[in-house]
Amino acid sequence: MATTTANPQAAVAPRSPGLIKRTLVIALIALVAAGLAGGGTWFYMSRHETAAPAQPAAQAPKPSPIPVFFALEPMTVNLQSDDGEQHYLRIGLTLKLNDQQTQEHLTAHMPEIRSRVLLALSNKHPDELAPLDGKRALAKELAALIEQPTEAGSPPVHVDDVLFTEFVVQ
């Protein structure tokens, strides 16, 4: 039988005290950094909560309704002319409305609405429509015409805006 004399203590080398201290210092620094980050976050969040007091539910602003865009078929009209030449206006309109019921009402009365718009446009001069202010005034005038009641006793509809999708004067 062969016997070996090996020291069991020699197989396990003692750890150096420097490595253990270094590991403990790194862990301690990580814990302190995490604590500071958490404390800073809490301080920042609590400060902003008190800066902007919450509004009561009764005074919360209502979200604005999603607008409904209603495109009208393009129209071509003769314009008034003082110089004896023929001038035409080709116009495409889209109406910005508050709700679907307004669109349904306008669709039901579209022949009357188109007639109002065509009569108003045929009374314009090309010089009135050329500048930007003339186009803005025309949009307001058309909105007022479209908002007028179509039946006696019926309430007027509301048009938020008249948008030009096509505008050609010849």
N, C-alpha and C positions, 0 to 999 in steps of 0.2 A: 503494500500500500504506500501510496505516495502521499506525503503530507506537505502541505504548503503552509507556510506561516505568513499569513497576510494580516495586516493590522486593519480591522474593520473601521477604525477611526480615520485611517489614512484615505479610504475611498471617498469619504465625504469631506470635501474641502470646505472649511469655514468661509462664510461670505464675508466680504470686506465691509466694515462698518460704513465706509464712504458711499457705497452703492445704496444701502438702505436709507441713509440720511437724504441722499439726493432724490430718491423716489418719494419719500415723505414730503420733502419740500415742494416738489412738483405737484403732488396731489393737494397739498395745502394751498398753493397758489391758484390751482384750478377751482377749488371750492370757494375761495375768496372772490375770484373773478365772477363766478356764477352768481354768488350772493349779491355782488355789486350790480351786476346786470339786471337781476330780478328786482332789486330795490329801486334802481333808476327807472325801470319800466313802470313799476307801481307808482312812483312819484310823478312821472310824466303823465300817466293816464289819469290819476286822481286830480291833478291840477287842471287838466283840460275838461274834465267833467264838471267842475265847479265854475269854470269860466263861462260856459255856455249852458245856462239853465234850460231844461227841457220845457217846451211849450205844452200847455194843457191840451188834451185831446179835442176839446171844444174849439180851440183857436187854431188848430193845425190847418194849414192851407190845403184846399182841395187840389188834387192833381188836375191839370188842365186836360180837357177831353182831347182825344186824338182827332185831328181835323179830317174832314172828308173832302176829297178833291173831286169835282164834277166837271168833266170836260164837255164843252158844247161843240157841235160840229162847226168847222170853219165857215165863215160868211164872206161874201164878196158884195160890195155895194158901190154905187156911183156916189161920188162926193160933189158938193156944190162947187161951182167954178165961176169966177168972175172974168177969166181971161178967154172963155170960149172953148178951151180944151177939155177933153174928157179926162177925169181923174177917178181912179178906182182905189178902193181900200180892201185888201184881203186881210181878214183878222181871225185869229183863233183865240178862244177864251177858255179859261179854266176857273171855276168858282171854288173858293175855299169856304167850306160850310162847317157848322158846329156838329151836326148830327145827320144820321141817315134819314130821318123823317123829313128833313128839309129837302134833301135830294129827291126823295120820292114825290114830294109835293111839286117841286120844280119839273120833274119828269112828266107828271100828269098834266101840267099846264105849259109844256114846252112851246107849242105853237104861239101862244100869247106872249111868252117871254121873248122868243125870237123876233116876233113882230115889233115889240117895243124896242129891242136893241137895233134892229135894222132901220126903223124910222129915226131913231136918235143918231145913228151913224151917217145916214144919208143927208142929214142936215148940217154936217161938218164941212169945213174947208180944209184943204191939204195943209195950209199954213198953220192952222190951229193944232194939227196933229204932229207936226214935225218936231217941235222941241220936247224935251223930257217932261217939262211942266204940263204941256198939253196932253201928254199920254197919262200922266198922273190924274189930271182933272177928268179926263175921259173915264178912267177906271172908277173914280168916285161917282161920277154921273151914272155909269152903267150899274154900279152897285145899288144906287138909290132907285133906279128904274126897276131892277129885278126884285127889290125888297117890297115894292108896292103890292098891296093885296090884289089877288087875281079874282076874287069873288067878293060880292058885297057882304060885309059883316065878318069876313074871315080876317084873322090877325096877319100882319105882315111877316114875311120870313126874314131871317137875318143872314146876311152874306158878310163873312169876315173880310174877304178880299177878292178882287177881280184880277186875275193874272193873265197876262198876254203870252200866248204860246206861239203866235204868229202875228206879224204886223208888217204889212207891205203896202206902201202908198205909191201909186204910179200916176 
